[in-house]
Amino acid sequence: MAENNSFTSHFVELRTRLLHSLIFIFIVFIISYIFAEEIYNFLVDPYAYAVKDEPTSRRLIFTALHETFITYIKVAFFSAIFLGSPVLLIQIYKFIAPGLYKNEKKAILPYLISTPILFLLGGFLVYYLVMPLAIKFFLSFETLGSNTTLPIQLEAKVNEYLSLIMRLIFAFGISFQLPILLNLLARIGIVNSEYLKSRRRYVIVIIFAFAAILTPPDPITQVGLAIPLLLLYEVSIFTVKFIEKKKVSENLEDA
């Protein structure tokens, strides 16, 4: 009976924390929709920067009456998830923290901090480097035309452009969690540094295949995702090795 009451109280607490997180995300969604035009302008900046020196006048178009409205809804939802995720992680941590020992809390805290930081790094890479380069790459296929051929010119749609950049930000942000995943697997004994080193050649193939699936079919975004992931994999080997040395020293102290 006591165990049942304990389970019920934990379930109620989890539900309450998740509800608080969802309320916060909903409030951020409403605020983001109010400022959707400003957020839209921020997300369009990579495109504007990439074409600013071109003699051709550029614009983003929409071809359906409701397209801009739906786009602003997507922008607001994107911002709500982006800004609300850290709050959700904190609520989950607060839920599990009372059941952890002091050393376990110290072990989890770095992951809690590094998760949003790595996500932001992935987003910054997309925004400031990958998207401007990818846009210039795609624009290189334009032609001026001649007496016998028609010109080929980009008329980018608002919805498609914003869907692309938001999808890439999430793809890069989630992919940049690779060190977190590998370090957690190392802590519970599934992998170790020697295992990661010996599987390096297979990981290279997997990462490039993973990048090809998550990104558009162009070499800029694929390489832009694959190279940082390979670097993060190497960093993960170093951090896993550090964890192993720390475990050995703790075991010696206990002995």
Secondary structure, DSSP 4 states (H G I P E B T S, - for coil): -HHHHHHHHHHHHHHHHHHHHHHHHHHHHHHHHHTHHHHHHHHHHHHHHHHTT-SS----B--STTHHHHHHHHHHHHHHHHHHHHHHHHHHHHHHGGGS-HHHHHHHHHHHHHHHHHHHHHHHHIIIIIHHHHHHHHHTT-B---SSS--B----BHHHHHHHHHHHHHHHHHHTTHHHHHHHHHHTTS--HHHHHHTHHHHHHHHHHHHHHHS-SSHHHHHHHHHHHHHHHHHHHHHHHHHHHHHHHHHHHH-
